[in-house]
Amino acid sequence: MADRISIGDQAPDFDLTSTEGSLLMLRDEVPRTAVVLYVFSDPASERVRRDLQALGRHKEALRKVHAKVLGLSRADLASLQKVQAELKLPFPLLHDDRDFSSRYGVAAPQEGQEAAPALYVVNRQQNVLWLSNPVAAVEQAMPEVLKSLKDQGSPTGNYPRAVINRLVDRWVN
């Protein structure tokens, strides 16, 4: 049985190979941006494909609230690369070859059954801000996801003005 995590819990860290050919670690992503994490099993499932497309359609709205999408699946990397290319997904899918999904409370599918996907929002402190496990449909969940992220503010919002000025000066020069 998979463990359950709750809102406010520390999100389990992972380091997984992405469909874009890099190793992504949650702890490296969250300081810069909140993460919307979609955990699924079968990339060929029509339901999963609809959910992935919905996440792609909301990319701009998520960017405005300083968040990015990551998909996490036990499916093999070739299958994930295929679905990413077919759906023209604007975010990476991660090959969960070490069962990090179970740490998020998503059990491996049983013989002849598809495991229900789950959706998590992880804030920049790496805490679970919002979750739906299982998620009924991403499109229906997006208003709640965006609302949970709206109060996060800019990643530089808490920086002292002197730090922001140094950063801007470095980018300009």
Order of alpha helices (4+ residues) and beta strands (2+ residues): beta-beta-alpha-beta-alpha-alpha-beta-alpha-beta-alpha-beta-beta-alpha-alpha
